[in-house]
Amino acid sequence: MNYKNYEKKHVYGVIGFLIIILIPYASILFPFIVADVLFASNLTWFFQFSNETYLLYGAGFLLWGIAALTLAFRNIDKKSIVISVFILFFSTAPLTFGVLHHKELSDEGIAFHNLMSFEIQKYTWEEVDHVVFHLSKERSKPSSIEIKFKDGKQIMFVKNDHFTANYYLFTQKMRDYNIAYADE
């Protein structure tokens, strides 16, 4: 005897609620996991993500949860399947931009994606003009490090715990390439 003690809509409901409950954790962990898999090499030693990255991941995961809940609450009819597929399709946009938006330091140089851009910008350490350390006067606000390139572009890194753990590698590169620096 094969008895079915559940309905498919309940399974999708549970999946949807689990996704929504896990969004805060997944939005923090997934950027590091995905960046490590897609962008890291043996020479990469630091990734940094902005708050926008975490929001984009959260929005994408929220759309996944809504797609599953749409199936659950609309009894898995054809219309709910079409709606869920469209929601899943639209969830690829914030997830894609979230995956791409990061800053990276490596032995080869500095790479970053701007928000809502598919273009990666890569600079070698020789292309760095100078570095400015912006020291925070407030205890609650972290200091930042601004790297200015010879072509006029710049990038800002927040000096958080993760950056501090890799700070010696950063200062080693500054010494190796005689990069000028200033405090502000």
Sequence and secondary structure as in RCSB ss.txt:
>XXXX:A:sequence
MNYKNYEKKHVYGVIGFLIIILIPYASILFPFIVADVLFASNLTWFFQFSNETYLLYGAGFLLWGIAALTLAFRN
IDKKSIVISVFILFFSTAPLTFGVLHHKELSDEGIAFHNLMSFEIQKYTWEEVDHVVFHLSKERSKPSSIEIKFK
DGKQIMFVKNDHFTANYYLFTQKMRDYNIAYADE
>XXXX:A:secstr
     S HHHHHHHHHHHHHHHHHHHHHHHHHHHHHHHT  TTEEEEE  HHHHHHHHHHHHHHHHHHHHHHHTT
T HHHHHHHHHHHHHHHHHHHHHHH  EEEESSEEEEE TT   EEEEEGGGEEEEEEE  SSSSS  EEEEEET
TS EEEEE  HHHHHTHHHHHHHHHHTT EEEE 
